[in-house]
Amino acid sequence: MTEAGASYARTRRLAGVHRFERLIGDLTGDQVEALVASLPALEHMAELESQDHEGWKQ
C-alpha cells in the first residue's frame, strides 16, 4: 500500500471510531452497560471469524 493509501485508510478508520463515539454518547446508561456486557461475546465472535479465515487460506 502506498503512503497515500495508508493515510486514507487511517483517516477512514478514525472517522469510524469518531462516529461510534457519537453514537454511544446518545445511548442511555443502561444501553451502554448492555453494550459493554456484550463485548466478550463480540470479541469471541471476532476470534472465531479470524480462525475461519485462517482455515480458508490453507
PyMOL commands that set and color helices and strands:
alter all, ss='L'
color gray80, all
select helices_A, chain A and resi 3-25+29-57
alter helices_A, ss='H'
color red, helices_A
deselect
rebuild
show_as cartoon
